[in-house]
Amino acid sequence: MLTTTLSGSVPNLSGVLLDPGFRAKTTLVHKQLVSAANNPGSLHLASSSKSAWVKHDCSPATLLHSVEVHTKRGLMNLNASKDFATGTLSQENKREVERAVSSTVAALNQIMARNDAGPPSITIHENHLIGDGLVHEDRNIPRRGNPDDYDRYHTLGVPFAENGRMQAHYHLEFRGGLTAAAFADVLNGLNDVGTVIAGREIVSAEDIGLILGKIPSSDAAKSSLRMEIKAVRQLIPSEFDAGSSKTQARDELFGTFTALGSANVEVNTGQVFRNAHMNGFRVAEPDCLDNGNTRLSDDLALVESFSDGASVSTLTTQHLLDIHLSFRKAMADLPDAGVVGMKEVKAFKERLELASQQVVSMLRRS
């Protein structure tokens, strides 16, 4: 714990580098040490009170590591299991948790919107970057951390696993504050997904009861919308058998997640922590390459559309470098390609190798 209060006799240290990764602010309440010096999470300066937050550590057997709640701000942080950061659980399973969160929030918004034409009841704050009011191509979003934004959403610190990797986490923001009923609706909706993701529950009924017991609230904690959420919630890929249905669900829920993030930017317009940059970059998922397009497939088709002598003036050097990196990463991931047969994996890997070599040639000419 480190507290520095500025007065007339003390120089204004705002923005002054104190230690690598740390800067002074009007009131420096505490700092959170992290392993990656260049990660915005290392800039952790909280001017708001930690005591206003309620935190619950979930059972290690579930897919959530902890839940953090700030009722007055209407904030609910869902921190995913450390097993995703350490590699014990797969990245595809991590994305399934994200999809379950998106589908549950979207279902609750759909139900609440029946009598309300306003903004969504719940949005998802997607990242902590400083906005500049401009629209940028996904790959060229300015990656500059916003300390006020971190202060608001990460007063308790950014979650990292023991190996130094950041844990996946989701910031749910409730319009008009957070009631126990709405809180229970979300958690019960996640519980109702069952054990289709890696054979684990996302959050247990026992944890839900313990979390609700920690939240001061005058309204009834028991959800009245649980059955309605089950009736309208979009199923996640793990709940389907057919590969084509899995791919369609991925596409729809990716759009849902992005829409919830965009809505969050809109409702926060004008506030000091506003973030105008949305990260819509789609992660390659090798297990659905034969069922539909991903960003990787789009990049591959783009590169293959250029002949050896074609002009690449429409692509920036950074764009080409990003494509080349995504190809190399995908080739490393492909041996674990899940439902895709090994013959198809080998053929796709060969296409990626040829396209990667073509990108190198394009870079030399650019």
C-alpha positions as CSV (number, residue, x, y, z in Angstrom):
1,M,0.0,0.0,0.0
2,L,1.4,3.4,-1.0
3,T,-0.4,6.6,-0.4
4,T,0.7,10.0,-1.8
5,T,-1.5,13.0,-1.2
6,L,-0.6,16.2,-3.1
7,S,-0.8,19.6,-1.5
8,G,0.5,23.1,-2.1
9,S,3.8,22.2,-0.6
10,V,4.3,19.2,-2.7
11,P,5.1,19.4,-6.4
12,N,2.4,18.1,-8.8
13,L,3.7,14.6,-9.8
14,S,0.8,13.8,-12.1
15,G,2.2,12.0,-15.1
16,V,5.7,11.8,-13.6
17,L,7.3,8.4,-13.8
18,L,8.0,7.1,-10.3
19,D,9.2,3.5,-11.0
20,P,9.1,1.5,-14.3
21,G,5.5,1.1,-15.1
22,F,4.1,3.4,-12.4
23,R,3.1,7.0,-12.5
24,A,1.8,9.4,-9.8
25,K,-1.7,10.7,-9.8
26,T,-3.6,13.2,-7.6
27,T,-4.0,10.4,-5.0
28,L,-1.9,7.3,-5.4
29,V,-3.7,4.7,-3.2
30,H,-2.0,1.5,-4.2
31,K,-0.1,-0.1,-7.0
32,Q,-0.3,-3.6,-8.4
33,L,2.9,-5.4,-9.4
34,V,2.7,-7.4,-12.6
35,S,5.3,-9.4,-14.6
36,A,4.9,-7.6,-18.0
37,A,6.4,-4.1,-17.7
38,N,4.9,-3.1,-21.0
39,N,1.4,-4.3,-20.1
40,P,-1.1,-1.5,-19.4
41,G,-2.1,-3.5,-16.3
42,S,1.2,-2.5,-14.7
43,L,-0.2,1.1,-14.6
44,H,-2.5,0.5,-11.6
45,L,-3.4,3.7,-9.8
46,A,-6.6,3.6,-7.9
47,S,-8.1,6.9,-6.7
48,S,-11.4,5.1,-5.8
49,S,-12.0,3.1,-2.7
50,K,-11.3,-0.6,-2.7
51,S,-13.9,-1.0,0.2
52,A,-16.8,-0.2,-2.2
53,W,-16.1,-3.5,-4.0
54,V,-17.2,-7.0,-3.0
55,K,-15.1,-9.9,-4.2
56,H,-15.8,-13.6,-4.0
57,D,-13.3,-16.4,-5.0
58,C,-15.1,-19.2,-6.7
59,S,-14.5,-22.9,-6.4
60,P,-11.4,-24.1,-8.2
61,A,-13.6,-26.7,-9.9
62,T,-15.5,-24.1,-11.9
63,L,-14.5,-22.0,-14.9
64,L,-14.7,-18.7,-13.0
65,H,-11.8,-17.8,-10.7
66,S,-13.6,-14.9,-9.0
67,V,-16.4,-12.4,-9.2
68,E,-16.0,-8.7,-8.3
69,V,-19.0,-6.4,-7.7
70,H,-19.4,-2.6,-7.3
71,T,-23.2,-2.2,-6.9
72,K,-23.3,1.7,-7.1
73,R,-21.3,1.8,-10.3
74,G,-23.2,-1.2,-11.7
75,L,-20.1,-3.1,-12.4
76,M,-19.6,-6.9,-12.3
77,N,-16.2,-8.4,-13.2
78,L,-16.1,-12.0,-14.1
79,N,-12.5,-13.3,-13.9
80,A,-11.9,-16.6,-15.6
81,S,-10.0,-19.5,-14.2
82,K,-6.2,-19.3,-14.0
83,D,-6.2,-22.7,-15.8
84,F,-6.8,-20.8,-19.1
85,A,-3.7,-18.6,-18.5
86,T,-1.5,-21.6,-17.6
87,G,-2.6,-23.8,-20.5
88,T,-4.3,-26.4,-18.4
89,L,-7.6,-25.5,-20.1
90,S,-7.7,-24.7,-23.9
91,Q,-8.1,-21.3,-25.5
92,E,-11.2,-22.7,-27.3
93,N,-12.8,-23.5,-23.9
94,K,-11.9,-19.9,-22.8
95,R,-13.7,-18.5,-25.8
96,E,-16.7,-20.7,-25.0
97,V,-16.9,-19.0,-21.6
98,E,-16.9,-15.7,-23.3
99,R,-19.7,-16.9,-25.6
100,A,-21.7,-18.1,-22.6
101,V,-21.3,-14.7,-21.0
102,S,-22.4,-12.9,-24.3
103,S,-25.4,-15.1,-24.8
104,T,-26.6,-14.8,-21.2
105,V,-26.2,-11.0,-21.2
106,A,-27.9,-10.7,-24.6
107,A,-30.8,-12.9,-23.5
108,L,-31.4,-10.7,-20.4
109,N,-31.2,-7.5,-22.5
110,Q,-33.8,-9.0,-24.9
111,I,-36.1,-9.7,-22.0
112,M,-35.7,-6.3,-20.4
113,A,-36.1,-4.5,-23.7
114,R,-39.7,-5.6,-24.0
115,N,-40.8,-2.7,-21.8
116,D,-37.8,-0.4,-22.3
117,A,-36.7,1.2,-25.6
118,G,-33.5,2.7,-24.1
119,P,-29.9,1.5,-24.3
120,P,-29.2,-2.2,-23.4
121,S,-29.6,-3.0,-19.7
122,I,-26.1,-4.6,-19.6
123,T,-23.1,-3.9,-21.8
124,I,-19.5,-5.3,-21.8
125,H,-16.6,-3.0,-21.5
126,E,-14.1,-4.5,-23.9
127,N,-10.7,-2.8,-23.3
128,H,-8.9,0.0,-21.5
129,L,-7.5,2.2,-24.3
130,I,-7.6,5.9,-24.6
131,G,-10.0,7.0,-27.3
132,D,-9.3,9.8,-29.8
133,G,-12.7,10.1,-31.4
134,L,-11.6,8.5,-34.6
135,V,-12.5,5.2,-36.3
136,H,-9.5,2.9,-36.9
137,E,-9.0,-0.3,-38.8
138,D,-8.9,-3.2,-36.3
139,R,-5.3,-3.8,-36.8
140,N,-4.3,-0.2,-36.4
141,I,-6.1,0.7,-33.1
142,P,-3.8,2.9,-31.0
143,R,-2.7,0.7,-28.1
144,R,-2.3,3.4,-25.4
145,G,-3.5,2.5,-21.9
146,N,-6.1,4.7,-20.1
147,P,-5.2,5.0,-16.4
148,D,-8.6,6.4,-15.5
149,D,-10.3,3.5,-17.2
150,Y,-8.2,1.0,-15.3
151,D,-9.0,2.8,-12.1
152,R,-12.7,2.5,-12.7
153,Y,-12.8,-1.2,-13.7
154,H,-9.7,-2.6,-12.0
155,T,-9.7,-0.9,-8.6
156,L,-8.9,-4.3,-7.1
157,G,-6.1,-5.0,-9.6
158,V,-5.7,-6.8,-12.9
159,P,-5.9,-10.6,-12.5
160,F,-2.7,-12.5,-13.4
161,A,-1.9,-16.2,-13.0
162,E,1.3,-17.3,-11.4
163,N,3.1,-17.7,-14.7
164,G,2.6,-13.9,-15.4
165,R,-0.2,-14.3,-18.0
166,M,-3.3,-12.1,-17.6
167,Q,-6.4,-14.0,-16.8
168,A,-9.4,-13.6,-19.1
169,H,-12.0,-11.3,-17.6
170,Y,-15.2,-9.6,-18.6
171,H,-16.5,-6.3,-17.3
172,L,-20.3,-6.3,-17.2
173,E,-21.8,-2.8,-16.8
174,F,-25.4,-2.6,-15.6
175,R,-27.4,0.6,-16.5
176,G,-28.8,2.3,-13.5
177,G,-26.8,0.3,-10.9
178,L,-26.7,-3.3,-10.0
179,T,-29.5,-5.0,-8.1
180,A,-29.2,-8.5,-6.5
181,A,-32.0,-9.7,-8.8
182,A,-30.1,-8.7,-12.0
183,F,-26.9,-10.0,-10.6
184,A,-28.6,-13.4,-9.8
185,D,-30.1,-13.5,-13.3
186,V,-26.7,-13.4,-14.9
187,L,-25.0,-15.9,-12.6
188,N,-27.9,-18.3,-12.7
189,G,-28.0,-18.0,-16.5
190,L,-24.3,-19.0,-16.6
191,N,-24.9,-21.9,-14.2
192,D,-27.7,-23.1,-16.4
193,V,-25.2,-23.7,-19.3
194,G,-24.2,-26.8,-17.2
195,T,-20.9,-28.7,-17.7
196,V,-20.6,-28.6,-21.5
197,I,-17.4,-26.6,-21.4
198,A,-14.5,-28.9,-20.4
199,G,-16.8,-30.8,-18.1
200,R,-17.0,-28.0,-15.6
201,E,-19.7,-25.6,-14.5
202,I,-19.0,-21.9,-15.2
203,V,-20.1,-21.0,-11.7
204,S,-21.7,-23.2,-9.1
205,A,-25.0,-22.7,-7.3
206,E,-23.1,-22.7,-4.0
207,D,-20.9,-19.9,-5.2
208,I,-23.9,-17.9,-6.4
209,G,-25.5,-18.1,-3.0
210,L,-22.3,-17.1,-1.3
211,I,-21.8,-14.1,-3.6
212,L,-25.3,-12.9,-3.2
213,G,-24.9,-13.1,0.5
214,K,-22.1,-10.6,0.4
215,I,-24.1,-7.9,-1.6
216,P,-26.1,-5.4,0.4
217,S,-29.4,-5.1,-1.3
218,S,-33.0,-4.2,-0.4
219,D,-34.6,-6.2,-3.3
220,A,-35.1,-9.9,-3.4
221,A,-32.0,-11.9,-4.6
222,K,-34.0,-14.6,-6.2
223,S,-34.2,-14.2,-9.9
224,S,-37.6,-13.9,-11.6
225,L,-36.2,-14.2,-15.1
226,R,-34.2,-17.4,-14.9
227,M,-36.6,-19.5,-16.9
228,E,-37.1,-16.8,-19.5
229,I,-33.4,-16.5,-20.0
230,K,-33.2,-20.3,-20.6
231,A,-35.9,-20.0,-23.2
232,V,-34.3,-17.3,-25.3
233,R,-30.6,-17.7,-24.7
234,Q,-28.5,-18.4,-27.8
235,L,-26.8,-21.8,-27.5
236,I,-23.0,-21.8,-27.5
237,P,-21.1,-24.1,-29.9
238,S,-20.4,-26.7,-27.2
239,E,-24.2,-27.3,-27.0
240,F,-24.4,-28.4,-30.6
241,D,-23.4,-31.6,-32.3
242,A,-23.1,-30.6,-35.9
243,G,-20.0,-28.7,-37.0
244,S,-21.9,-26.3,-39.2
245,S,-24.2,-25.4,-36.3
246,K,-21.1,-24.8,-34.1
247,T,-19.7,-22.4,-36.7
248,Q,-22.9,-20.5,-37.0
249,A,-23.1,-20.1,-33.3
250,R,-19.5,-18.8,-33.2
251,D,-20.2,-16.2,-35.8
252,E,-23.5,-15.1,-34.1
253,L,-22.0,-14.8,-30.7
254,F,-18.8,-13.1,-31.9
255,G,-21.2,-10.4,-33.3
256,T,-23.1,-10.3,-30.1
257,F,-19.9,-9.8,-28.0
258,T,-18.8,-7.0,-30.4
259,A,-22.2,-5.3,-30.2
260,L,-22.2,-5.4,-26.4
261,G,-18.8,-3.7,-26.5
262,S,-19.9,-1.1,-29.0
263,A,-23.0,-0.3,-26.9
264,N,-20.7,0.1,-23.9
265,V,-18.8,2.8,-25.7
266,E,-22.0,4.6,-26.7
267,V,-23.4,4.7,-23.1
268,N,-20.1,5.9,-21.7
269,T,-19.7,8.8,-24.2
270,G,-18.6,12.0,-22.5
271,Q,-17.1,10.3,-19.4
272,V,-13.4,10.7,-18.6
273,F,-12.7,7.0,-19.0
274,R,-14.4,6.7,-22.4
275,N,-12.8,4.3,-24.7
276,A,-13.6,4.8,-28.4
277,H,-11.6,1.9,-29.7
278,M,-13.2,-1.5,-30.2
279,N,-11.1,-4.5,-30.7
280,G,-12.9,-6.6,-33.3
281,F,-9.9,-8.7,-34.4
282,R,-11.2,-12.3,-34.8
283,V,-9.0,-15.0,-33.3
284,A,-8.3,-18.0,-35.6
285,E,-10.1,-21.1,-34.6
286,P,-8.6,-24.1,-36.4
287,D,-11.4,-26.5,-35.4
288,C,-13.9,-24.7,-37.6
289,L,-11.9,-23.8,-40.7
290,D,-13.8,-26.4,-42.8
291,N,-17.2,-25.1,-41.7
292,G,-16.9,-21.3,-42.2
293,N,-14.7,-18.3,-42.6
294,T,-12.7,-16.8,-39.8
295,R,-10.4,-13.7,-40.0
296,L,-7.6,-16.1,-40.8
297,S,-9.6,-17.6,-43.7
298,D,-10.3,-14.1,-45.0
299,D,-6.6,-13.1,-44.8
300,L,-5.6,-16.4,-46.6
301,A,-8.1,-15.7,-49.4
302,L,-6.8,-12.1,-49.7
303,V,-3.2,-13.2,-50.1
304,E,-4.1,-16.0,-52.5
305,S,-6.0,-13.4,-54.7
306,F,-2.7,-11.6,-55.5
307,S,-0.5,-13.0,-58.2
308,D,3.3,-12.9,-57.8
309,G,3.6,-9.7,-59.7
310,A,0.6,-7.9,-58.3
311,S,0.8,-4.5,-56.7
312,V,0.2,-4.6,-52.9
313,S,-0.2,-0.8,-52.5
314,T,-3.6,-1.4,-51.0
315,L,-2.0,-3.2,-48.0
316,T,0.2,-1.4,-45.5
317,T,3.5,-3.0,-44.3
318,Q,2.0,-3.4,-40.8
319,H,-1.1,-5.2,-42.3
320,L,1.2,-7.6,-44.1
321,L,3.3,-8.2,-41.0
322,D,0.2,-8.9,-39.0
323,I,-1.1,-11.3,-41.6
324,H,2.3,-13.1,-41.7
325,L,2.2,-13.4,-37.9
326,S,-1.3,-14.8,-37.9
327,F,-0.3,-17.4,-40.5
328,R,2.7,-18.6,-38.5
329,K,0.7,-18.8,-35.3
330,A,-2.1,-20.7,-37.0
331,M,0.4,-23.3,-38.3
332,A,1.6,-23.8,-34.8
333,D,-1.9,-24.3,-33.6
334,L,-3.1,-26.6,-36.4
335,P,-1.8,-29.9,-35.1
336,D,-4.4,-29.7,-32.3
337,A,-7.2,-28.9,-34.8
338,G,-9.9,-30.8,-32.9
339,V,-12.8,-31.9,-35.1
340,V,-11.0,-31.2,-38.4
341,G,-9.5,-34.4,-39.9
342,M,-5.8,-34.7,-40.1
343,K,-5.9,-34.8,-43.9
344,E,-7.7,-31.5,-44.1
345,V,-5.3,-30.0,-41.5
346,K,-2.3,-31.0,-43.6
347,A,-3.8,-29.5,-46.7
348,F,-4.7,-26.2,-44.9
349,K,-1.2,-26.0,-43.4
350,E,0.4,-26.3,-46.8
351,R,-1.8,-23.5,-48.0
352,L,-0.8,-21.4,-45.1
353,E,2.9,-22.1,-45.7
354,L,2.7,-21.0,-49.4
355,A,0.7,-17.9,-48.4
356,S,3.2,-17.1,-45.7
357,Q,6.0,-17.2,-48.3
358,Q,4.0,-15.0,-50.6
359,V,3.5,-12.4,-47.9
360,V,7.3,-12.4,-47.3
361,S,7.7,-11.7,-51.1
362,M,5.1,-8.9,-50.9
363,L,6.9,-7.4,-47.9
364,R,10.1,-7.3,-49.9
365,R,8.4,-5.4,-52.7
366,S,6.5,-3.0,-50.5
